[in-house]
Amino acid sequence: DLSVRAYPLDCAVVGFVRDRAGRPIEGATIAGFGGSAESDAEGRYRLPQPSDISRLYLHAHADGFAQAGESLSPEGPGIDLALDFELAPAFVLAGRVVDEDGRAVEGARVGAFGQTGLQTETGPDGRFAFEHLPRFAAVHRVWASKTGFAMTRAELEPGTAESGELELRLARGARVEGRIVAAEIARRILPEA
């Protein structure tokens, strides 16, 4: 059986998106449950949300700025919630995913640890880029995976740089073949045996 539950957008999260100096950021994207909004020239936004959820998770990002996230609890239908975002300068992390022989791996998934929603897929040249990471983080950790390969991880210490480059090398996965010889184990794994 399939059940579908609709959540009416009966409240809103409202606020401002500013940089660290308090200047408004126009064109920032604020995303939440089931939708997104864009900040105006004064940095103001309004994002309709459902009140029938225990916790709302929102994040904001803009060109040249790191993504920021916050959560809050709705107070009921028709009650707007105030939430301002302060965005820090971004660190751009780009790179390439290759196999053991240094050949580009197309279609690999690449993600940034600790950054909600920051995942991408490599193109034909194996390239990827994250443009909304925090610039002054102590370290950025990323992972890459693709069917047929073992997952890999790498990290980069950005220091005060505005961008960095990584190469992630995927090794081919191993294939395991065999025969279960203990009858009791075989019955648990293969009930029809």
N, C-alpha and C positions, 0 to 999 in steps of 0.2 A: 504494500500500500504506500502511496505517496501522499503526503500531506503538505500543504502549502500554507504559510502564515504570512499575511500582509501586515505591515507595520505602517500606520498612517504617519505622515510627516506633520505632526501636530505641535511641534515646538521648533525652536531654532537656536543655533549657536551663532552669536554675533560678536564682533570684535575688530581688532586692528592687526595688521601685519606690519612690523617695523624692523629696521636694521638695528644694530647694536648702538648706534648714535641716536636712536629715536626717530629717524626719518621714515616716512611712510614708504612702503614697497607696493608699487602698482603692478597688477598682473600676476600676483602670487596665486598659486592654486592651493586651495584648502579642501581636503578630501575627508569624508566621513562615511557613515553608514549609508550606502546606496546612492551616493552622489558627491558632487564637488561644486565649489564656488570659486570665483575669482575676485581678488581685491581691487578696489577702485583707485583713483588717483590719490585719495587720502589714506589708502591702506585699509579701508573699511571693507568688511565682508559680512554676509548673512548666509548661513547654510541651514536649510530646513532639515530637521532630524526627527526621529520617532521618540516619544517620551516613554514608551512601553519597553524599554531596554534598560537593564541595570547599569550598564557602563557604555559610554560612547568613546571611541578612539578616533582622534582626528590627527592629521598631519598636514603641514604646510611646506611648500617649497617654491622657489622662484629662481630664474636664471641668475647664476653667480652666487647663490646662497645655498647653504646646507639645509637639508630637510630637518624639520623639528616636529616632534609629536607630543601630544598631551591627551589625557583622558579625563572625563568628568561624568557625573551621574545626573541624568535628567531629573527635574523636580516635579514634572507633571505637564499635562496638556496646556498649551497656550503660554507657558512660562519660558521666556527666552533665557539662555545661559550666556554669560559673558566669558570670552576666552581670547586673550591677546597672544600673538606669537611674536617672538623676537628671533630673527634669523641671523645667523653668523655667516661670515664669508665661507664659500665652498672650497673644497679640495677636489680636484678632478683626478680620478684614478682610471687610467686606461691600460689596456694590455692586450695580450694575445694568448689564446689557448692552442697548444700544439700537442702532437702525439710524441711517442718516444723517439721518433726519427726527425722531429722538428717540423713536421708537416702541419699546416693549419687544420684545426678541427672545427668544422662548421656545425652549427646547431647545438653546441654545448651550452648548458645552463650555467650562469655565473651569478653569484649572489654575494652581498656584503653582510657579514655577521653583525648583528645588533642594529641593523637599519631596516625597519619594517618596510616591506614592499619593494626593496631595491634588489631586483633580479633582472637579468637580461639574457639574451641569447646571442651567441656569436654568429657573425656573418660568414660568407664564403672564405674570407681571409683570416678567420679565427679571431678577429678583433672584437673588443667590448670596451665600454666606457661607463663610468658612474660620475655624474656631474654634480651631485648634491651631497657629498660627504662633508663632515665637519673638518675645517682646515687645521684646527689646532689639536686634533686628537693625538694621543701618544702613539697609537698604532692603528692601521686599518687592516682587517683580516677579510679575505675573500675565499670563496670556494668555487670549484668548477666540477661539473659532472655531465656524463652522457652515457646512455646505454651502451654496454660493451666495454666500458672503461671503468677503472677504479676512481673514486672521487679523490680530488686533491685539494689542498689548502695552501695558501701563501699569505704572507703579511708584509706590510711596508710601513716604515716609520717615516711620516711625512716631514717632521721637523717644522720649519716655517715655510716650506715650499708651497706653491699654489697648485702643483700637479705632480703626478708620479706615474711610472710605467712598471708593469709586472708581466712576467711570462709564467703561465701556468702549464705544467707538463702533465698530460694524462697518460697513464700506463694502461695497456690493454688488460681487461679483466681475465681471470683464469676460469677455465671450465673444469668442473669436477664431475667425474663419471665413476661409477662403481656399482656394486651389488651389495645389498644388505643381506648378511648371512645369518644373523640371529633372528629366529622366527618371531619371538615376542616383540622385538623392535620393529620388524617388518610389518606386523599386524597393526602397531600403533601409527606407523607412518603411511602404510598402504593398506587400509582396512579390507580391501577386496582380495588381498594376498592370502 
